[in-house]
Amino acid sequence: MPRRSTTSRRQLRLGLAFASPWLVGFVVLILGPIVASGYYSFTDFNLFQPPTFVGVDNYRTMVGDERFTKALFNTLYLTVFGVPLALALSLGFALALNSRVRGLPLYRAIVYLPTIIPIVVSVYVWRWLLNAQYGYFNRILGLLHLPQPNWLADPTFTKPAIILIGLWMVGGTTVIYLAALKDVPSETYEAALVDGAGPWQRFRAVTWPAISPVTLFQLIVGLITSLQLFTQPYLLAQTRLNAAAGGPDDSLLTYGMYVYQNAFVFLKMGYASALAWVLFLVTLAVTAVLMLTSRRWVHYG
């Protein structure tokens, strides 16, 4: 027993030694900032003066903060409409790319290609494409005799512009769906064909149950990403030397942008920390609801 105990302790120390780089990085770069932000959320802190404890005043301020309400609404709008559309388009691409047609590798590469382009480059390309005066997107709409909105200046169309950019970058989600479709047993499709099931019946009874766990994963990841959306609206709303721009009528002001503005533009670190914790709690609640309700439509095994 003593020898075994000594060996176990030695193995534990050896394991901790190998894991120490990750453990130190986790404590210093992740756990430490999380704990610090929780403390700062109850203080008045501007980086240049010591934090002053103010209790829950930062959280009370949100109740009457119109920009907070606007940012939350914009973020929920992009999440509610953007995430389901992106998942539906990804699944449609995956079903098409799972068929047997000539040139399939080329089509797969075309769908995935936008995801490897740096996001900053992609957004600036889309700023040019969506320009109301010389953008090609409106030129195509004009050829089709369709309305040509001012995508970047009309508050009604700025959020749809963000959703368009998101739909253009669904290659990664498509690849995951395609891998899930490859795992569906062919024998199940053959049995459904023998029973006389049509394409819709095969999708509903065979394909969808098999890929529902992957759909749950994609849905949770998509919601978390959308709730933290920052880069695309920030670059679309960006004006010369104005980091506090939220687009026309703050229509591009997402929650992530508002946290950034309070922290690094207005130097309200305490309020920004409180905003970040509210976002964390909202994300946690949404994820919990999805996990609880997934029992009704997700099929395992």
PEWO-V657559 format. One record per backbone hydrogen bond with DSSP energy under -1.0 kcal/mol. CO is the residue of the C=O (numbers start at 0). NH is the residue of the N-H. If there is no record, write none. Layout:
CO;NH
CO;NH
This chain:
0;4
1;5
2;6
3;7
4;8
5;9
6;10
7;11
8;12
9;13
10;14
11;15
12;16
13;17
14;18
15;19
18;22
19;23
20;24
21;25
22;26
23;27
24;28
25;29
25;30
26;31
29;33
30;34
31;35
32;36
33;37
34;38
35;39
36;40
38;41
39;42
41;53
41;54
43;51
44;268
44;269
51;43
53;56
55;59
56;60
64;68
65;69
66;70
67;71
68;72
69;73
70;74
71;75
72;76
73;77
74;78
75;79
76;80
77;81
78;82
80;84
81;85
82;86
83;87
84;88
85;89
86;90
87;91
88;92
89;93
90;94
91;95
92;96
95;98
100;103
102;106
103;107
104;108
105;109
106;110
107;111
108;112
111;114
112;115
117;121
118;122
119;123
120;124
121;125
122;126
123;127
124;128
125;129
128;136
130;134
134;138
135;139
136;140
137;141
138;142
139;143
140;145
141;144
148;150
149;153
153;156
156;160
157;161
158;162
159;163
160;164
161;165
162;166
163;167
169;173
170;174
171;175
172;176
173;177
174;178
175;179
176;180
177;181
180;183
184;188
185;189
186;190
187;191
188;192
189;193
190;194
191;196
192;195
197;201
198;202
199;203
200;204
201;205
201;206
202;207
205;209
206;210
210;214
211;215
212;216
213;217
214;218
215;219
216;220
217;221
218;222
219;223
220;224
221;225
222;226
223;227
225;228
229;233
230;234
231;235
232;236
238;241
245;251
246;249
247;250
249;252
251;253
253;257
254;258
255;259
256;260
257;261
258;262
259;263
260;264
260;265
261;267
267;271
268;272
269;273
270;274
271;275
272;276
273;277
274;278
275;279
276;280
277;281
278;282
279;283
280;284
281;285
282;286
283;287
284;288
285;289
286;290
287;291
288;292
289;293
292;295
293;297
